[in-house]
């Protein structure tokens, strides 16, 4: 039995509608999954911050102060190193001293 052109269009149209419904359903499920994952991540992050002994802002401030002190100590040690002959005069010349 051969199909008439109108039957072929009807079948093609039904397949397009079914495919569109499946794609829309998949998109909605994907967005729901993304939303649930985001809620779970935010909840876990808040719980983690709540369990910390030191608030993150204070911890960051402390670590920054330690890094600054270490940098200053390193620069001071580097500047206090004795220089080989001739290097100091070139440094002064470059610095405009």
N, C-alpha and C positions, 0 to 999 in steps of 0.2 A: 504494500500500500504506500503510495507516494503522498507526501505532504503538500498541501497547497501553500502558496505564499503567505496567506493570512494566518495559517496554523504555525508556520515557521516564525513569524513575527511575534505571535502570542507566546510561544515557547521561549524565544529569545528575551522578550520582555519580562517573563516570569523569572528567568534566570538572573537578569539584571536586578530585579527587585529583591530577590533572595540574596544575591551577593551584596547589595547595598545594605540590607538589614544586618547581615553578618558583620560587615565592616563597621557599621555604626555600633553594634553591640560590642564588638572587640574594642573599639575606641572608648566607649563608656566604661567598660571593665578595666581598661588600662588606666584611665584617669582615676577611677576609684582606688586601684592598687597604688598609684602614685600618691594619692592623698593619704591613704592609710600608712604607707611607708614614711611619709613626712611627719605625720602625727607621732608615730612610734619613735622616730629619730629625735624629734624635739622633746618628747617625754623622757627618753633615755638621757639626753644631754642635760636637761633640768635636774634629773635625779642625780647624775654624776656631779654636777656643780654643787648641789645641796649636800653631798657627802664629803666634799672637800673641806679640809681643816682650815685652809687659807683661801679667801676669795680669789678668783682668777686675776682681778685687777691688782690686788696687793702682791700676788705672786709675780706678776709681770713687772711691777714696779721694783720689787726686790731684785729680780734677775737682771733688769736693766741697770740698776745701780752697781751690781757686781760686775757686769760686763764693762761698764764705764771705768770702774776702779782698775780692772785688769788691763784695760787698754791704756790708761794713764801710766800704770806701772811699767808696761811694756815699752811705751814711748820714752819714759824716763830712763829705763835701762838702756835702750838703744842709743839715746842721745849722750849718755854718760860713757859710752864705749870709747876707748882710745882709738884714734884714727892713725892709719899709716902715714908716713911722711908725704907731704904734698897734697893729701886729700883735703885737709882742713883749709888750706889756702884756696883750693878750688871751690870748696863749699862756700867760703866767705865771698869769693868773687862772684859766684852764682847768686848768692843772697844779696849782694850789693853792699856788703860790709866793708 
